[in-house]
Amino acid sequence: MKQLKLNLLYIPVVLLLVVLQNALGMDNMPYILQRRKMLTEMKVNLYPQPKRSKVDKYYYSHNLTNNHNYSIILNEPSLCTGNRNVFLLILIRTHFSHSQWRDIIREMLKRESPMPHRKSLIVKYAFIFAKSNDPHIENLVRNESQHHRDIIQEDFPETYLNLIKKVVTAWKWTVTFCPNADYVMITNDEVLIDIEKVIYYLLQDHSMGQYDDHFAICYPVGNAPANHRRVPSFKNMRPDYLYKGKYYPPYCHGWGYAAHIKVINKLYKASFTNPPFMPTDVWIGVLAEKLRLKLTNNNRQYVLANIERYFEDPLYPIRPGMIAVTDEKANKHHEYAVMKRVIKSMRRHWSTMRNITIQVNGDPSGMPGFFSSLPSYYIAICILCFLVVFILAMIIITQLFNQYCFRKALIKKRKP
């Protein structure tokens, strides 16, 4: 009878521990920790200045330090731990006033549910925030974070100068909390991406084998005289915050770029000894030159003009464009309306992929909607509470069963 009692207790305990392990992604943690260690220990070489470099010699002759020691206010540390592999991590720089744009982007990234007979490519996304000085705005951001579970916020103030800190935050968060990602895409919140086309393109890039020495998706600019001092937003900045050179190096435009996580890690590590300056994109171009990273020419993949007409075209699926920049020229000041119409056009052309599905910020354990909206530690607490109640119930049931068996045995003995 005692052995029966123990067996009855072992079964639910083992089953619930397995469920708990899957809910927290604990079975993925050894691999994720290994990847994080690999990125942390990866050696990064900063090369001497090339002969034809247009970067000011100051950035090669001065050894400086840069400390990005900001605390995380809002975080999603378990965003990537529920899956062993994340194919693409999308981090979007945003401003707290752009809530409508973020809702459009969330709608854009919604995909069909994974099908059991297909391979799922996991895509994760999050929005990068700075801190507002307004308590009311901060409360709204916290509420949005609790509802969508897709916001990362550090405690530097929200200013135009601190746009560059959002980039470093994105790099740092990737290496720390999502080291199991293959590719990382960093964009602004006025940019829409055709996730299906981007995935196919990055799969092709990955199949080439050599994916850690270049930007996979990039709109290259630069190689031109520096003109940022004429831009109104830079005129009032202190000179030591601005690029000192007379010519820009080649760099990827800040609308959005994608690269393998090893490239992102190289950029992040190079930032330790290369303090940021404005314009942000030029600073990344200086880092890329020091790291000898190649800029692939993907200009045709970015759609800047006649956006709605481009995505409504029946031939759009076979055209190269996959990234819509909605705040350029004619679209300025009515980006939201343009974004809505572009999303509608994109969705008309999206097809069900033949052998894979794309799962975006989905719950890998297949839990229903209520649980998928909760963070992992809430799920863990719920399961642990259920486990305790279940064990107590099993103990009571076994005790009642033992009493029943004991009474039955007594009755048999009393019978003549």
N, C-alpha and C positions, 0 to 999 in steps of 0.2 A: 504493500500500500504506500509506503514511504517513497519507493522508487517511482511509482505512478505519479505521486505528487510532484517529484522533481522533474519528471519528463514533461508534465503538463506546464510547468513554469519555464522550462528551457525553450520550448518551441516559440511562444510569443516573444520572449526576450530576444532570441536570435533574429526573428523576422523583423521586429521593430528596430533593432540595431542596424539591420541592412537598409531599411527605409530611411533611417536617420542619416546613415552614411551617404546615401544617394542624394538626399535632400540638401545636404551641406556641401556636396561635391568633394567629400573627404577622400574618396577613392582616386580623385584626380590630383590631390595635393602633392604627392611625391614627384610627379612629372612637372607640375607647375613650379615647385620649389627648385627642382633641377634646372629648369629653364631660367628662372630668376638668377640662380647662382651663375649660370653660364653667361648671362648678360652682364652681371655685376663684375665678373672676373675677366671679361673680354678686354683685351688690350687694344687701345686705339692709337694709331700713329698720326701725328700732325706733321705734314711734309713741309719742306722749305718752299719759299715763294717761287713759282714757275717764272721762266724768263719773260713770257708774254703776259704776265699778270697785270691787271689794271687796278688791283687793290693797293691802297696806300701802304707804304712800307711800315708805317706805325703799327699795324695790326700783326706784323711778323716780328718786330723788334722788341715789343714790350710784353713781358710776362706778367699777366694780371690774374686776379682770381675773381670768381663770381659765385656768390652763395645765394641759392634760392631756398632760403630757410623760412618758408611760410607754412603756417598750420592749415590743415584741411578742416573746413567748417562742415561741409556736406560731402558725403562720400558714398560710393557703392562698392565696397571692397570685395563683395562676392559676385560682382557682375560677370566675371569671366571664369570663376572657379567651378561653376556647374558643368562645364564642358572641358574635356581634355584638350581639344584643339579649337581655337577660334580662328577662322580663316581671315576675317577682316574686322578690325576695330576702327570705328569712325568717331572721331572726336571733333565737336563743333564749337567754335568760339562764338559766344553769344553775349548779348546785352540784356539786362533784366526787362527792358521795355519791349523786347521783341517776342512776346509770348505767342502772338498769332503766327509768327514765322516758325517758332518751335513746333506748334501744333501741326503746321503744314508738313514739316520735316518728319514728324512722327507718323503722319498719314502716309507720306511717301515711302517710309521704310516698312510699313506693314506688308507682310507676305502671307501666302497661304500656309496652312498647317502642314508640317512635315508628313510625308507619306511613308508608311512602314517599309515599302519595298524599294525606296530610293535613298541614296546617300544624301545626308543633310550637310550643307555648308553653313557654319555658324557665323553670323554677323552680329556684332555688338556695337552699340552706339551710346554716347553720353555727351552732355553739353557742359562746356567749361565756363564757369562764372567767376567774376571777381566780387568783392564785397561792396555793398552800398552803405552809405552813411545814414540812410533813412530806415528806421526800424520797421515802418509799415511795408516797405519794399522787401526787406529781409524776411518778414513774416510771409509775404506772398511767395517768395522763392522757396521757403521751407515747405509751405503747403503744396506747391507744385512738385517739389522733390518727393514728398510723402505719397503723392498721388501717382507719379510716373516712374519713380525710382530710376532716374537717368540724369542726375545732376551732380557735378563735381564742382566744389567751390573752395577756393583758398582765400586767406584773409588779407590780401593786398587790395588797396582801393580801386574802384572802377574809374579809370581815367584812360584817355587815348594813349598816353605814354606807356601804360601798363598792358597794352595789347600784347606786347612781346612776352610778358610774364605768363600770359595764358598759353602761349606756345610752349614755354618751358614746363609749365604745369602739365600740359598734355604729354610731353615726352616723359617727364618724371613719373606720372601716373601709369603710363603704359608699362614702363619697365618694372614698377613696383607691384602693380595690381593686375596687370594683364600680360605677363611674360609669355603666356601660351598662345599669343596671337601670331599669325604669320605676317599679315600686312596691316599697316596702320595708315589711315587717311585722315588728314587734318584739314578742315574747311571752315569757312565762315557761314553764318546762318542765313545769308542771302543767296546761298548756292544750293541748287537742287541737283542730285545725281541720279542717273538711271542705274539703280543698283544691279540690275540684271546684266547690263552691258559692262559695268565696272568689274563685276565678278568674273565674267568670261575673259576680259582683258587681263586681269591679274592672274588667272589660271594659266593663260598663255605665257605671261612673264615668268611665273614660277616654273613652268615646264622647261624653260631655257637653261635652268641650272645655276647660272651666275646671276643672283638676284640681290646681292648685298653690296654692290658697288655703284648703284645708280638710283635715281628716283624713277619709280615705275610709271607714275602719272605726273606730269609737270607741264605748266605753261611757261616756257623759258623766256625771260626778258633780260634786260641789262646790256652789258657791253656797250654802254653809252655814257655820255657826260652826265654827271650827277646834277639833278635839278630839284632836289627835294627842298632846298632853301627857298624856292619860289612858291612852294605849296603853303597856303594859309595856315594849315594845322601844324606846320613845323616852324613857322616864323618866330613864335614866342618861346620856343624851347631853348634851353641852355645849350651852348655849342658842344659841351662834353657829352650830351645825350645823343648827338647826331653823328652820322657817318662823316669822317674827316676827309675822305678821298675826293678827287676831282672826277673820277670815272667809276661807274658801277661794274662789279664783276657779273658774270652770268648768274642768274638766280631764278627760282621758281616763283611765279606770282602767288601772292597770298590768298587768292580765291580758294585754292585747294590743291593739295598734292598728296600722293600716296607713295609709300616706300615699304620695303621689307623692315621688320622690326629691328634687324641688325643695323640698318641704316639709321633708324630713329635712335637707337642706342648710341651709335657713333656721334650723332649730332648732340645728344644729351651730354655725353661725356666730354665732348669738345667744348661745350658751353661752360664747363668748370673753370677753364683758363682763358675764356674769351668773353668778357662781359658784354651783355647785349647793348645795342644802340638802335636808333631809329634811322631809316625805315626798317621795320622788322624783317622784310623779305631780303633786303640787302645783307643784313647780318647773317641770315641763314646761308646766303650765297657765299659770304666770306668763309663760314664754317665748311661749306661744301668744297670750296677750293682747297682749303687746308687739308681736308680729308680725301681729296682727289675723287670726289663723287661726281658721276656723270649726270647731266641733265638731259633726259630724253625729250625729244621734240614732239609734244602731243597737242600742238595748237589747235588742230582740227577737231579735237575732242571737246573743246570748250566752245559753247555757243554764247556769243555776246550780243548779237544784233538779230532782229526779227525772230526772237525766241519762239513766240507762239506759232508763227508760220512754220518754223523749222520742225517743231515737234508734232504739228498737225499733218505734216506731209506723209502720204501713204508710204513713201520710200524711206521714212525715218529709220526703220529697223536695220536697213543695210547701209545707212550713212554713219560716218565715224563719230558724230557728236554724242556725248553722253553726260556732259556737265553743263548745266544752265546757270549763267551768272545773271541774276535778275535785277541788280541795282545799277546797271550800266546805262548811261545816256538817256535814251527815250523812256526807259522803265523807271527812272528815278522818281521817288515819292509815291509810286503806286505798286510797289513790289509785291504786296500781299495778293492783290487781284491777279497779277501776272503769275505768281506762284501757283495759285489755285487752278488757273487755266492750264498751265504747263503740266501739273500733276495729272489732271484729267486726261490730257493728251497722252502722257506717258503710259498711263494705265491701260489705255485702249490698245497700245502696241505690245504690252507685256504679254508674254506667253508662258504657259506652264513648261518649265524646263524639262527636257526629255529624260534625263537620268539623275538629276539632282534637284533638291529643293533648298531654298534659302530660308533659314530660321533666324529671325532678328529679335534679339533680346527676349527669346522665348524661354520657357521653363523646360530644361532638358529632361526632367523626370516625368513630364507629361501630366503634371498636376493641373487641376482645373483652375479657372480664372481667379478665384479668391486667393488660393495659395500662391499663384504665379505673381500676384501683385505685392506679396509680402517679402521682406528680406529674409535671408536664410536663417538668421538667429531667431526670428519669430517662429518660423517653421520648426526649428529645433526645440524651442521651449514648448510648443504645442505637442510635439511628438513625445517629449520627455514626460510632460504631464499625463498624456494618455498612457504612456508606458507604466507610470507609477500606479495610476488608477486601475489599469488592466491587471497588473501583478497583484494588487490588493484584492481585486475581485476574484482572481484565480485562487488566492489563498483562502478566501472565505468559502468559495465553492468546494475546494478540496476538503476543507474542514467539515463542511456540512455533509459531503459525500462520505468522509471517514466516520462521522457520527451515525449516518444512516447504516453503513455497513456494520458498525459495531453493534447497534441496536438489533439489526437483523440476525447477527450471530448469537446475541444473547437470547433472542426469542427461540432460535433453533435449539439452543442448549436446554432451555426450560421445558421444551416439549418432551413428553415421555417416549 
